[in-house]
């Protein structure tokens, strides 16, 4: 598994800043959902469950899981970029840092406010780091890689992965609740909006967000509702729900 070289183009400084601000905000948003106590995003449920079982911090667990998922890219021949490798470490570090600074939230009204803030900030963060075009996160790359290798639709692959992740995390002690449902319903529209808002130097299509190395023609499987041959990308995978 080779690492995709860092692109050398216009707006590079802004793109780097955007990448790391986005990843930091992503970790902070996940921490806010933890503090809200009303349910986490799918992978957060798994991270929290593993943290409960191992005694490690949820940020450290996120790093370990991200690195493990990245290893799964090898057999499906995905190429990580700077954003992919940075995703593994930056989100977990930011998450633990935010948890150290933000106290527990008490009272339903405060919990709901923090939950909503966490979901919105997650949407901002997703738009920032995808639009920076330094490669998908390890979890998104696994999803799109399986899609490309199996021919199954993004919808099916994403659903199977996230259901497996949520069920496993819940069995281990992770938190499911209103926050999980709100995240599932809101993250697609929020990410799409902020991807367009933070796009750099070109019309903010999913292809531009993913970068040229991530594009590949795919014929949808029979389970897909699509009827044309399209170029599926990590950006499309994240935003297409």
C-alpha positions as CSV (number, residue, x, y, z in Angstrom):
1,X,0.0,0.0,0.0
2,X,1.7,3.2,-1.2
3,X,0.9,6.6,0.1
4,X,-0.6,9.1,-2.4
5,X,1.9,12.1,-2.7
6,X,0.8,15.4,-1.3
7,X,-0.7,17.4,-4.2
8,X,1.3,20.5,-5.2
9,X,-1.2,23.0,-6.4
10,X,-2.7,26.4,-5.8
11,X,-4.1,27.2,-2.4
12,X,-1.9,24.5,-0.8
13,X,-1.5,26.4,2.5
14,X,-5.2,27.0,2.8
15,X,-5.9,23.4,2.0
16,X,-3.5,22.2,4.7
17,X,-5.0,24.5,7.2
18,X,-8.5,23.4,6.2
19,X,-7.5,19.7,6.5
20,X,-6.2,20.0,10.0
21,X,-8.9,22.4,11.3
22,X,-11.5,20.0,9.9
23,X,-9.9,17.0,11.6
24,X,-9.6,18.8,14.9
25,X,-13.2,19.9,14.7
26,X,-14.3,16.4,13.8
27,X,-12.6,15.0,17.0
28,X,-14.1,17.9,19.0
29,X,-17.6,17.2,17.6
30,X,-17.4,13.5,18.6
31,X,-16.3,14.5,22.1
32,X,-19.4,16.8,22.3
33,X,-21.6,13.9,21.5
34,X,-20.0,11.9,24.2
35,X,-20.6,14.7,26.7
36,X,-24.2,15.1,25.6
37,X,-24.8,11.5,26.6
38,X,-27.7,11.0,24.2
39,X,-26.1,8.6,21.7
40,X,-23.0,8.7,19.4
41,X,-22.4,8.5,15.7
42,X,-22.0,4.8,14.4
43,X,-18.2,4.5,14.7
44,X,-18.3,6.5,18.0
45,X,-20.6,3.7,19.4
46,X,-17.9,1.2,18.6
47,X,-15.1,3.4,20.0
48,X,-16.9,4.0,23.2
49,X,-17.7,0.3,23.6
50,X,-14.1,-0.7,23.1
51,X,-13.0,2.0,25.5
52,X,-15.4,0.6,28.1
53,X,-13.9,-2.8,27.7
54,X,-10.2,-2.0,27.5
55,X,-9.9,0.9,29.8
56,X,-8.2,3.0,27.1
57,X,-9.4,6.5,26.3
58,X,-11.9,6.8,23.5
59,X,-9.5,8.9,21.5
60,X,-6.8,6.2,21.8
61,X,-9.3,3.6,20.7
62,X,-10.3,5.7,17.7
63,X,-6.6,5.9,16.7
64,X,-6.2,2.1,17.0
65,X,-9.4,1.4,15.1
66,X,-8.4,3.9,12.4
67,X,-5.0,2.3,12.0
68,X,-6.5,-1.2,11.9
69,X,-9.0,-0.2,9.2
70,X,-6.2,1.4,7.2
71,X,-4.5,-2.0,7.1
72,X,-7.6,-3.4,5.5
73,X,-6.9,-1.1,2.6
74,X,-4.0,-3.3,1.5
75,X,-6.0,-6.2,0.1
76,X,-8.5,-3.9,-1.6
77,X,-5.7,-1.8,-3.1
78,X,-6.6,1.6,-1.8
79,X,-4.0,4.4,-1.8
80,X,-4.0,6.6,1.3
81,X,-3.2,10.3,1.1
82,X,-2.0,12.8,3.7
83,X,-5.5,13.3,4.9
84,X,-6.0,9.6,5.4
85,X,-3.0,9.2,7.6
86,X,-3.7,12.4,9.4
87,X,-7.2,11.3,10.0
88,X,-6.1,8.3,12.0
89,X,-4.2,10.4,14.6
90,X,-5.6,13.9,14.6
91,X,-9.2,13.0,15.3
92,X,-8.4,10.8,18.3
93,X,-6.0,13.4,19.8
94,X,-8.6,16.2,19.3
95,X,-11.3,14.0,20.9
96,X,-9.3,13.3,24.0
97,X,-8.2,16.9,24.3
98,X,-11.8,18.2,24.0
99,X,-13.0,15.6,26.6
100,X,-10.3,16.8,29.0
101,X,-11.6,20.4,28.6
102,X,-15.4,20.0,28.4
103,X,-17.1,18.8,31.6
104,X,-20.1,16.4,31.8
105,X,-23.4,18.0,30.7
106,X,-26.4,17.8,33.1
107,X,-30.0,18.5,32.4
108,X,-31.9,17.4,29.3
109,X,-32.1,20.9,27.7
110,X,-28.3,21.3,27.9
111,X,-27.7,17.7,26.7
112,X,-29.9,18.4,23.6
113,X,-28.1,21.7,22.9
114,X,-24.7,20.0,23.1
115,X,-25.9,17.1,21.0
116,X,-27.1,19.4,18.2
117,X,-23.9,21.4,18.4
118,X,-21.9,18.2,18.1
119,X,-23.8,17.1,14.9
120,X,-23.5,20.5,13.3
121,X,-19.8,20.9,14.1
122,X,-19.3,17.4,12.6
123,X,-21.0,18.5,9.4
124,X,-18.7,21.6,9.3
125,X,-15.6,19.4,10.0
126,X,-16.6,16.9,7.3
127,X,-17.0,19.6,4.7
128,X,-13.7,21.2,5.6
129,X,-11.5,18.1,5.4
130,X,-13.2,16.5,2.4
131,X,-13.0,19.8,0.4
132,X,-9.2,20.0,1.3
133,X,-8.8,17.1,-1.1
134,X,-6.0,15.2,0.7
135,X,-7.7,11.8,0.5
136,X,-10.6,10.1,2.4
137,X,-10.5,8.9,6.0
138,X,-9.7,5.2,6.6
139,X,-13.3,4.3,7.3
140,X,-14.6,6.0,4.2
141,X,-11.9,4.5,2.0
142,X,-12.7,1.0,3.3
143,X,-16.3,1.6,2.2
144,X,-15.5,2.9,-1.3
145,X,-12.8,0.3,-1.7
146,X,-15.2,-2.5,-1.0
147,X,-17.7,-0.9,-3.3
148,X,-15.2,-0.8,-6.1
149,X,-14.0,-4.4,-5.6
150,X,-17.4,-6.0,-5.0
151,X,-19.5,-4.0,-7.4
152,X,-22.2,-3.5,-4.7
153,X,-23.8,-0.2,-4.3
154,X,-22.4,2.4,-1.9
155,X,-25.8,2.4,-0.1
156,X,-25.5,-1.3,0.6
157,X,-21.8,-1.4,1.6
158,X,-22.2,1.6,3.9
159,X,-25.3,0.2,5.5
160,X,-23.7,-3.2,6.2
161,X,-20.5,-1.7,7.6
162,X,-22.3,0.8,9.8
163,X,-24.9,-1.7,11.1
164,X,-22.1,-4.1,12.0
165,X,-20.2,-1.3,13.7
166,X,-23.2,0.0,15.7
167,X,-24.3,-3.5,16.8
168,X,-20.8,-4.5,17.9
169,X,-20.3,-1.2,19.7
170,X,-23.7,-1.4,21.4
171,X,-23.0,-5.0,22.6
172,X,-19.7,-3.8,24.0
173,X,-21.3,-1.0,25.9
174,X,-21.4,1.9,23.5
175,X,-24.2,4.5,23.6
176,X,-27.1,4.5,21.2
177,X,-29.8,7.1,21.3
178,X,-31.3,10.3,19.9
179,X,-27.9,11.5,18.9
180,X,-27.3,8.4,16.8
181,X,-30.6,9.0,14.9
182,X,-30.0,12.7,14.5
183,X,-26.5,12.1,13.2
184,X,-27.8,9.6,10.7
185,X,-30.5,11.9,9.4
186,X,-28.5,15.2,9.4
187,X,-24.9,14.4,8.5
188,X,-25.5,13.9,4.8
189,X,-27.2,17.3,4.1
190,X,-24.9,19.1,6.5
191,X,-21.7,17.7,4.9
192,X,-23.0,18.4,1.4
193,X,-23.8,22.0,2.3
194,X,-20.4,22.6,4.0
195,X,-18.5,20.8,1.2
196,X,-19.9,23.3,-1.2
197,X,-19.2,26.2,1.2
198,X,-15.5,25.3,1.8
199,X,-14.6,24.1,-1.8
200,X,-11.3,25.6,-3.0
201,X,-10.6,26.9,-6.4
202,X,-13.3,24.9,-8.3
203,X,-16.9,23.9,-8.4
204,X,-17.4,21.8,-5.3
205,X,-18.4,18.5,-6.9
206,X,-17.8,15.2,-5.1
207,X,-15.2,14.3,-7.7
208,X,-13.2,17.4,-6.9
209,X,-13.4,16.7,-3.2
210,X,-12.1,13.2,-3.6
211,X,-9.2,14.1,-6.0
212,X,-8.3,12.5,-9.3
213,X,-6.6,9.5,-7.8
214,X,-9.8,8.4,-6.1
215,X,-12.0,8.3,-9.3
216,X,-12.8,5.0,-11.0
217,X,-15.6,3.8,-13.2
218,X,-18.0,1.4,-11.6
219,X,-20.9,-0.6,-12.9
220,X,-23.5,-0.6,-10.1
221,X,-24.6,-4.0,-8.8
222,X,-28.1,-5.3,-9.0
223,X,-28.9,-3.9,-5.6
224,X,-28.3,-0.4,-6.6
225,X,-31.1,2.0,-7.6
226,X,-28.8,3.6,-10.2
227,X,-29.2,2.7,-13.9
228,X,-26.1,4.4,-15.4
229,X,-22.4,3.8,-15.1
230,X,-20.9,6.4,-12.8
231,X,-17.6,7.4,-11.2
232,X,-18.0,6.7,-7.5
233,X,-15.6,8.5,-5.2
234,X,-14.9,8.8,-1.5
235,X,-16.6,12.2,-1.6
236,X,-19.7,10.7,-3.1
237,X,-19.6,7.8,-0.6
238,X,-19.7,10.2,2.3
239,X,-22.4,12.5,1.0
240,X,-24.6,9.9,-0.8
241,X,-26.9,8.5,1.8
